[in-house]
Amino acid sequence: MKKLLYTLLFLIINMNNNTYAESLHKDNFQDPTKWSYISDGVMGGKSKGSVYYDMSEGHSIAYLSGKVTTENNGGFIQIRKNLKNINLKKAAYIKITAKGNNQKYFVHLRTSGTILPWQYYQSSFIVTKEYGEFILPISEFKKSGSFQVSKVKSQSITSIGLVAYGRDHNAKLYIKEVNFLKKVNE
């Protein structure tokens, strides 16, 4: 609920003041070699999928699709980008522009403190059949395990993953853009 309130507040302020947030790092899939596809197969899971990069309506997009299954302790497919050399110290929000099959998807952040493969910070968004913008406050990402600090420190983010996760379902996620934003006043 808090996340929804933050998103609504962000949108209201942004409509009235176009300088509320500014981009620190934007990726609109012009260079797909910066992204990697990963599935639960790396740990014995049975999910199958792929990522396809294409032009749609004049924009580069990434299309993540597949069958996610929790069989054999699995349950995810994702695309991930390394951010180790990107200065995100002032990042406050992540804006995702996406559409899909009316399902819930996730953003997973890894940090310099997430050492084990199953450690990450997570936030979710639900896509519709039309492109929408999803503003995710970094302060609201939830840790995946008890041996992690409670809150993400933006300067420690090392990667971002766009993930179909956690339940048996068919994934169809079209992503136009991933954008790290900072408040203008910071």
C-alpha positions as CSV (number, residue, x, y, z in Angstrom):
1,M,0.0,0.0,0.0
2,K,2.9,2.3,0.8
3,K,4.4,1.7,-2.6
4,L,1.1,2.6,-4.3
5,L,0.9,5.9,-2.3
6,Y,4.5,6.8,-3.1
7,T,3.8,6.1,-6.8
8,L,0.7,8.2,-6.8
9,L,2.4,11.0,-4.9
10,F,5.3,10.9,-7.4
11,L,3.0,11.1,-10.4
12,I,0.9,13.9,-8.9
13,I,4.0,16.0,-8.1
14,N,5.6,15.1,-11.4
15,M,2.5,16.3,-13.4
16,N,2.7,19.6,-11.6
17,N,6.5,20.0,-11.7
18,N,8.4,18.3,-14.5
19,T,11.7,18.9,-12.6
20,Y,10.8,16.7,-9.6
21,A,13.0,13.9,-10.6
22,E,15.9,13.6,-13.0
23,S,17.5,10.6,-14.6
24,L,20.8,9.2,-13.3
25,H,21.0,6.2,-15.5
26,K,18.6,5.1,-18.3
27,D,18.6,1.9,-20.3
28,N,16.2,1.5,-23.2
29,F,17.8,-1.6,-24.7
30,Q,19.8,0.1,-27.4
31,D,22.7,-2.2,-26.5
32,P,21.2,-5.6,-25.5
33,T,24.7,-7.0,-24.8
34,K,24.6,-5.2,-21.5
35,W,21.8,-7.6,-20.4
36,S,22.0,-11.3,-19.5
37,Y,19.2,-13.9,-19.5
38,I,19.2,-16.2,-16.4
39,S,16.8,-18.9,-15.3
40,D,16.5,-21.2,-12.3
41,G,18.3,-23.8,-14.4
42,V,21.5,-22.5,-12.8
43,M,20.4,-24.2,-9.5
44,G,18.5,-27.2,-11.0
45,G,15.1,-25.6,-11.6
46,K,13.0,-26.4,-14.6
47,S,11.7,-23.0,-15.8
48,K,12.3,-22.3,-19.5
49,G,12.3,-19.0,-21.2
50,S,14.1,-16.5,-23.4
51,V,14.7,-12.8,-24.0
52,Y,14.2,-11.3,-27.4
53,Y,15.2,-7.7,-28.3
54,D,13.3,-5.9,-31.1
55,M,12.0,-2.6,-32.3
56,S,8.3,-1.8,-31.5
57,E,6.5,1.4,-32.3
58,G,9.9,3.1,-32.9
59,H,11.4,1.9,-29.5
60,S,13.9,-0.8,-28.7
61,I,12.3,-3.3,-26.3
62,A,13.2,-6.4,-24.4
63,Y,10.6,-9.2,-24.5
64,L,11.0,-11.7,-21.6
65,S,8.9,-14.8,-22.0
66,G,8.7,-18.3,-20.9
67,K,7.1,-20.9,-18.5
68,V,8.0,-20.4,-14.9
69,T,7.7,-23.5,-12.7
70,T,8.4,-24.0,-9.0
71,E,9.2,-27.7,-9.8
72,N,12.5,-28.9,-8.4
73,N,12.8,-25.8,-6.1
74,G,12.8,-23.5,-9.1
75,G,10.7,-20.5,-9.9
76,F,12.2,-17.7,-12.0
77,I,13.4,-16.4,-15.3
78,Q,15.0,-13.0,-15.6
79,I,17.1,-10.5,-17.4
80,R,19.9,-8.8,-15.5
81,K,22.2,-5.9,-16.0
82,N,25.5,-5.3,-14.2
83,L,25.6,-1.8,-12.7
84,K,28.9,-2.0,-10.8
85,N,30.5,1.0,-12.7
86,I,27.4,3.2,-12.6
87,N,27.2,5.9,-9.9
88,L,23.7,5.5,-8.4
89,K,24.5,7.2,-5.1
90,K,21.7,9.7,-5.4
91,A,19.1,7.2,-6.9
92,A,15.8,7.4,-5.1
93,Y,13.4,5.7,-7.6
94,I,13.5,3.1,-10.4
95,K,11.0,3.8,-13.3
96,I,10.1,0.8,-15.4
97,T,8.1,1.3,-18.6
98,A,6.5,-2.0,-19.5
99,K,3.4,-4.0,-20.6
100,G,2.5,-7.6,-20.6
101,N,-0.1,-10.2,-19.7
102,N,-1.8,-8.7,-16.7
103,Q,0.6,-10.5,-14.3
104,K,2.9,-9.5,-11.4
105,Y,6.6,-9.1,-12.1
106,F,9.5,-8.1,-10.0
107,V,12.6,-5.9,-9.9
108,H,15.5,-7.5,-8.0
109,L,18.4,-5.4,-6.9
110,R,21.7,-6.9,-5.9
111,T,24.2,-4.9,-3.9
112,S,27.8,-5.2,-2.7
113,G,26.3,-6.8,0.4
114,T,24.4,-9.6,-1.4
115,I,27.0,-12.2,-1.6
116,L,25.0,-15.4,-1.8
117,P,23.1,-16.1,-5.1
118,W,19.7,-16.1,-3.5
119,Q,20.1,-12.7,-1.8
120,Y,18.5,-9.7,-3.4
121,Y,16.1,-6.8,-2.7
122,Q,12.7,-7.0,-4.3
123,S,9.8,-4.8,-5.4
124,S,6.9,-5.8,-7.6
125,F,4.7,-4.2,-10.3
126,I,1.7,-5.5,-12.3
127,V,1.5,-4.9,-16.0
128,T,-1.5,-4.6,-18.3
129,K,-1.8,-5.0,-22.0
130,E,-0.9,-1.3,-22.5
131,Y,2.5,0.3,-21.7
132,G,2.6,1.9,-18.3
133,E,5.2,3.6,-16.1
134,F,5.9,2.1,-12.7
135,I,7.8,4.2,-10.2
136,L,9.4,2.1,-7.5
137,P,10.9,3.9,-4.5
138,I,14.3,2.2,-3.7
139,S,13.6,2.7,0.0
140,E,10.6,0.4,-0.3
141,F,12.5,-2.7,-1.7
142,K,12.3,-5.7,0.6
143,K,15.3,-7.9,1.5
144,S,15.1,-11.6,0.6
145,G,16.9,-12.9,3.7
146,S,17.7,-12.3,7.3
147,F,21.5,-11.8,6.8
148,Q,21.0,-8.6,4.8
149,V,20.8,-5.0,5.9
150,S,17.2,-3.8,6.0
151,K,17.3,-1.0,3.4
152,V,19.1,-0.7,0.1
153,K,21.8,1.9,-0.1
154,S,21.7,3.2,-3.6
155,Q,25.5,3.6,-3.9
156,S,25.9,-0.2,-3.2
157,I,23.6,-1.4,-6.1
158,T,25.6,-3.7,-8.3
159,S,22.9,-5.1,-10.6
160,I,19.2,-5.0,-11.6
161,G,17.0,-7.9,-12.7
162,L,13.6,-7.9,-14.3
163,V,12.1,-11.1,-13.1
164,A,9.1,-13.5,-13.6
165,Y,9.2,-15.2,-10.2
166,G,7.7,-17.3,-7.4
167,R,4.8,-19.2,-8.9
168,D,3.8,-21.4,-11.8
169,H,2.8,-19.1,-14.7
170,N,3.5,-18.1,-18.3
171,A,5.6,-14.9,-18.5
172,K,5.1,-12.3,-21.2
173,L,6.9,-9.0,-20.2
174,Y,7.7,-6.2,-22.7
175,I,10.1,-3.6,-21.3
176,K,10.8,-0.3,-23.0
177,E,12.9,1.4,-20.4
178,V,14.6,1.1,-17.0
179,N,15.5,4.4,-15.5
180,F,17.1,5.3,-12.2
181,L,15.9,8.7,-10.9
182,K,17.0,11.1,-8.3
183,K,15.1,13.9,-6.7
184,V,16.1,17.2,-8.2
185,N,16.7,18.8,-4.8
186,E,19.4,16.2,-3.9
